[in-house]
């Protein structure tokens, strides 16, 4: 079974983690002070006989599917990758908006 871990930034230094399977929450949402802490705690709390894989989502991006043991060990790297992906998506969206604006200005000018 592959679980989905959705992490939401509530405010600076406060993240909510929701673990689900097929859209059904399997644990109550929990709060953490960092993405890394959320990843590590949730991965360590998943019983071995329940699930072995998790797909992590944060701010519209996914880390892909990762083993629960690996997630616990590599939580800091996975968190950094998620933050990098979110930043890249935002830069890409801004670049696209600027290109569209330039094209619209050129077309009307």
KOLTI-106835 format. One record per residue: residue in three letters; x, y, z of N, C-alpha, C, O, CB in turn. Coordinates in pm, whole numbers, plus 50000, padded with zeros to 5 digits. Glycine has a CB too. Layout:
% KOLTI-106835
alaXYZXYZXYZXYZXYZ ...
***
This chain:
% KOLTI-106835
unk500844988450000500005000050000500895012450000501925012850067499044999950121 unk500475022549923501185035249919500315045749985499185048149943501545039349772 unk500845051950089500135062450160500495075950100501525077350033500465062150312 unk499665085950123499945099550079500105108250202499235108450290498825104949985 unk501205115450207501455124750316501365138850258502195142850176502855122250383 unk500365146250300500185160150258500675169250369500185168650482498705163150223 unk501645177650336502165187250433501745201150388501945205050273503725186250445 unk501165208650481500695222150454501385231850548501475229450668499155223050469 unk501895242750490502485253250574501355261850628500655268450552503525261950493 unk501185261750758500145269650823500645283950840499945293650810499745263550961 unk501875285150888502575297950902504045294650919504415282950927502015306451025 unk504865304950925506295302450943506535294351070506125298351179507065315850947 unk507205282951054507505274451169506365265651215506425259951324507935282851281 unk505305264351134504185255651171503645248651047503145254950954503055263851240 unk503765235451047503345227150934502375216550983502555210751091504565220750864 unk501355213850902500405203350935500625191650841500775193350720498935208550926 unk500665179650898500855167450821499595158950829499065156350937502085159550872 unk499115154750711497935146050701498315133650623498785134550509496725153550634 unk498115122250682498445109450619497165102650577496235101050656499265100350715 unk497115098750449495895092550398496215081050304497345079350259495025102950327 unk495185073450277495265062550180493995063050098492895061450151495455048450250 unk494135065249970492975066049883492005077249921490795075849901492245053049883 unk492515088149975491685099450014491095098550154490445107950200490585100849918 unk491315087350222490805085550358491945087350457492965080450449490155071550374 unk491785096550551492825098650651493025086150735492055079850779492475110650740 unk494285082650756494595070850837495085074650976495145066151065495635062350767 unk495425087350994495785092451126495225106551139494865112851039497345092451147 unk495145111251259494705125151281495815134551233496995131151244494365127851432 unk495455146151179496485155851139497345159651259496875160451372495835168451077 unk498625161951231499565165651337500335178151296500515180751177500545154051368 unk500775185851394501515198051369502995196051402503345189051497500935209751451 unk503855202451322505305201451339505935215051313505325223551248505915190651244 unk507145217051363507795229951344508605230751214508975241751172508695232851460 unk508875219351152509585219251024509015208150935508365198850983511115217251045 unk509285209250807508905198650713509685185950747509135174950746509165202950565 unk510955187550778511795176150813511235168650932511165156350931513225180650843 unk510835175851035510265169351154509005161751120508775150751171509975179751263 unk508165167551034506935160850992507245147950917506665137450945506075170150904 unk508155148650822508525136850743509065125750832508645114250822509565140550637 unk509995129350917510635119351002509625112951098509575100651111511785125851082 unk508815121151165507865115851264506815107051199506505096151249507195127351338 unk506255111751089505215103751024505785090650973505165080050992504575111650908 unk506955091050909507565078750858507845068750970507625056750954508875082050784 unk508315073651083508625064851195507375059251261507425048551323509455072251297 unk506265066251250505015061851314504195052051231503225046351281504175073851345 unk504575049951106503815040551022504245026351058505415022951042504045043450870 unk503315018051105503675004251139504174996551017503624998050907502474996951201 unk505194988351036505774980650925504754971650856504854969250736506914972250976 unk503794966750931502804957750870501634965350807500694959150757502274948150975 unk501684978750808500594986750752500924991750613500124990150521500274998450843 unk502074997850595502485003150465503995004550462504645006250565501805016750437 unk504555003650341505995004750324506405016650238507595019550225506544992150265 unk505415023450178505725034450087504825046450112503675045050154505595029849942 unk505375058350086504665070850104504965079949986506095080349938505055077650240 unk503965087049940504165097749843503925110749918502855112749976503215096249717 unk504915119549917504845131949994504465143549903505065145449797506185134750065 unk503465151249945503025163149873503245175349961502995175050082501535162049830 unk503715186149898503885198849969503685210249871504385211049770505295199750037 unk502745218849899502515231049821502405228449671502975235749590503625240849847 unk501675217949636501415215149495502445206649425502295203949305501295227649423 unk503485202249494504475193549432504565180349508504105179149622505865200449428 unk505155170549443505305157249502506755153049500507485155949405504425146849429 unk507165146249605508525140949610508645127949533509755123149508508955138749755 unk507525122349494507515109149436507305098849546507155102349663508825106449358 unk507305086449510507075075749607508415071649669509415069949599506385063449540 unk508405070249801509625066949874509285056949984508195057450041510285079749934 unk510195048150013509995038450120509945045450255510635055450275511115027850119 unk509145040350347508995046750478510315047150555510615057050621507935039650559 unk511085036550548512375036150619513325046550560513995053750633513005022050611 unk513365047050430514235056850362513785071050394514615079850415514235054550209 unk512475073450397511955086750428512395091150567512795102650585510425086950417 unk512325082250663512735085750799514215089450804514595098950873512465073950895 unk515035082150730516485084450730516855096850648517765104250685517215072150675 unk516155098950538516495109850446515515121450453515355128850356516545104550304 unk514865123250567513845133650581514355147450546513665155150479513305133650723 unk515555150750589516105164150562516315166250412516005176950360517435166050637 unk516825156350344517055157550199515735158350123515615166150028517885145650148 unk514755150450164513445150750098512785164350120512205169950028512525139350152 unk512875169750241512315182950270512975193550184512305202050126512485186350420 unk514295193050174515025202850092514595201749946514425211949879516535200650104 unk514435189649898514015187549759512615193149736512365199549633514045172449723 unk511705191049828510355196449815510375211749809509695217749726509475191749932 unk511145217949896511245232549898511855237549766511415247649710512095237350019 unk512875230549716513485234149587512475233049474512415241849388514705225049558 unk511685222349474510675220549370509615231549374509235236849270510005206949385 unk509165235049493508165245749506508745258849453508055266149381507725247349654 unk509985261949488510625274249440510755274049288510525284249222512015275949505 unk511125262649231511255261549086509905263449016509835270048912511845247849048 unk508865257949072507525259549014507125274249017506615279448918506475250949091 unk507365281049129507025295249139507815303549039507255312548975507285300349281 unk509105300749025509925308048926509405305648786509315314948706511405303848935 unk509065293448756508565289948623507245297148595507035302248485508375274748611 unk506355297448694505075304348676505275319248657504585325448575504165301748796 unk506205325148730506505339348714507095342148576506705351848511507465344148822 unk508025333748531508615335348398507545334448289507545342448196509695324848373 unk506665324948302505595323148205504675335348202504285339948094504795310648236 unk504335340548319503475352448326504155364448260503505372148190503135355848473 unk505465366048281506205377148220506265375548068506115385447995507625377848277 unk506485363448020506515361047874505155363947812505085370047706506935346547844 unk504095359647878502755362247824502465377147821501875382247726501695354947906 unk502885384147925502675398547932503465405447820502955414647756503095404148070 unk504695401147797505505406947690504895404147554504895412847467506935401447695 unk504375391947534503735388547407502485396847384502235401347273503395373647403 unk501715398747490500485406747479500825421247447500135427647368499655405947610 unk501875426647507502305440447481502795441847338502495451647271503405444647581 unk503565432047292504085432447155502955431347053502985437946949505095421047133 unk501965423247083500855421346989499965433746980499385436646875500015409347032 unk499865441047090498985452847090499745465447052499125475847028498345454647227 unk501045464647045501845476647025502265478746888502945488646859503005476347107 
***
